[in-house]
Amino acid sequence: MTAFRKNYDLLIVGGGLAGSVLARAIALEGFKVLVIEKETKFKDRVRGEVLLPWGTVEAKELGIYDILLASCAKEAAREHFFYSGKASEPRDFRTTTPKCTCVLSFHHPEMQEVLLNHAAQAGAEVWRGAILAELRIGLMPEAEIIYDGQTTTVSARLVVGADGRESQIATLLGLARTIDPTELFTGGLQLTGDIEIEHALYFFLDAITGRGSILIQNKPGNFRAYLLHHKDALPRRLSGERDLTAVMKHFAEIGIPKAWLERLTPHGIFATFDGAHRWITNPTRGNCVLIGDAASASDPVWGNGLSRTLRDVRILRDWLLKLKDWSRAADAYAADHDYFFQRLRRAERLNATLHFSMGERAESRRQRAYALMDNNQELNPDVAGLGPEARCSDYVINTLLGE
Ligand SMILES: Cc1cc2nc3c(=O)[nH]c(=O)nc-3n(C[C@H](O)[C@H](O)[C@H](O)COP(=O)(O)OP(=O)(O)OC[C@H]3O[C@@H](n4cnc5c(N)ncnc54)[C@H](O)[C@@H]3O)c2cc1C
């Protein structure tokens, strides 16, 4: 092996949503950016395929909304909510969200390919199949990267860890992660088949049994379905082919119409994830900084991860473009990130207690809260529409969860 040396302004580890969108944004401003991505081809890992209305605001700010729409994504203007199998009046996101935005759905691996290609088109260098062997923090951090049979020493003004939930960068930096107790789980699978339904977000809740489901078309002839459940709702975490029959049974019991399920066939991988919030407070050290799932993960049940990731990218981009000193920019980003993540966590935890608590007592509290929200929108947290700016004051929490 030969040793090479290269310098960049920004080294980004991970070419998922976080890494590729940041790379594109910073390269467009004329900076020298390198992205290293371990996968040579993206495949399904059961990740987010629903970008909520507050996240589409971030996508527009970052200039990727039209790119997604022109390639792999489709807008879903409405949400259909079914409670114990009974449909309520659909919500039109465009008339009920602050910036009149809606949901965007896509197949996650296709989205990754599109955005990483756009990062390259914007001038970022992209190394696929690259392995990070070593990281040395400091004024000008250095990384040893194995790529194309060679080891290259890369130095950069700032290293960004955009390497997902199991972040290697977080480990190398020795940054400790706090994890909430487990409350909800999300299992995801794909369904193939053609059902003639509106392209919309479908949310089914059978709250008394602590189970729910989300269904959305992620590409023509294909749907993403999530099985959501309280930790006490199922005796064990479902996964793999052996559990597909059980999952389809849960979907029917939760209220997905039987006529739809009969025409949909599960395929690909099925895996269940613990939704406990996990985060690193002040996710920066020695001119290295974490964004996206590497910095913090919200509960997939509420579908805020992609939106939260894009907000991280937007905040970091803005600080990097504003301040010449990127060490200070990383600190400023970290403070903003911590603030909005904790707001989002608080709102999601309220949602979890309100919508997924099991049993008769929780059910009567829920019915009372739903009636209050129907009469007064100011009591509706509306996490899908507002994200971290959800209505979640002590007053809202106490009013909704009061017995
Ligand atoms: C079951 C489930 C369902 C979800 N559903 C939704 C949803 O409906 N809506 C929503 O908004 N969010 C959802 N999310 C969350 C969302 O998928 C994530 O928040 C989002 O993908 C985070 O993007 P990221 O770029 O930070 O990380 P990732 O998507 O994990 O990307 C990280 C990238 O880094 C690469 N990488 C990792 N390690 C290295 C390394 N050492 N060197 C080089 N490359 C590396 C990986 O290959 C990957 O490409 C869900 C999550 C789960 C688990």
The ligand as an ORCA input file, in Angstrom:
! r2SCAN-3c Opt
* xyz 0 1
  C     -37.387      1.758     11.593
  C     -37.134      3.197     11.280
  C     -38.119      3.921     10.644
  C     -37.923      5.269     10.387
  N     -38.916      5.963      9.780
  C     -38.778      7.285      9.577
  C     -39.785      8.035      8.893
  O     -40.796      7.512      8.433
  N     -39.576      9.359      8.739
  C     -38.448      9.981      9.191
  O     -38.345     11.192      9.052
  N     -37.445      9.283      9.759
  C     -37.574      7.964      9.963
  N     -36.540      7.245     10.514
  C     -35.280      7.928     10.859
  C     -34.410      8.253      9.619
  O     -34.289      7.112      8.801
  C     -33.054      8.729     10.079
  O     -33.222      9.776     11.017
  C     -32.188      9.210      8.926
  O     -32.017      8.203      7.961
  C     -30.834      9.673      9.450
  O     -29.989      9.992      8.391
  P     -28.420     10.002      8.577
  O     -27.848     10.427      7.284
  O     -28.079     10.742      9.810
  O     -28.030      8.484      8.897
  P     -28.130      7.175      7.987
  O     -29.348      7.195      7.140
  O     -27.955      6.022      8.895
  O     -26.866      7.299      7.021
  C     -25.568      7.050      7.494
  C     -24.678      6.728      6.303
  O     -23.331      6.603      6.763
  C     -22.750      5.435      6.234
  N     -21.730      5.006      7.189
  C     -21.922      4.477      8.422
  N     -20.739      4.255      9.034
  C     -19.772      4.661      8.165
  C     -18.358      4.698      8.215
  N     -17.686      4.277      9.298
  N     -17.684      5.157      7.145
  C     -18.351      5.597      6.042
  N     -19.696      5.585      5.938
  C     -20.401      5.137      6.990
  C     -23.909      4.465      6.082
  O     -23.628      3.472      5.126
  C     -25.038      5.407      5.643
  O     -25.063      5.583      4.249
  C     -36.707      5.895     10.771
  C     -35.703      5.159     11.393
  C     -35.912      3.814     11.655
  C     -34.833      3.040     12.345
*
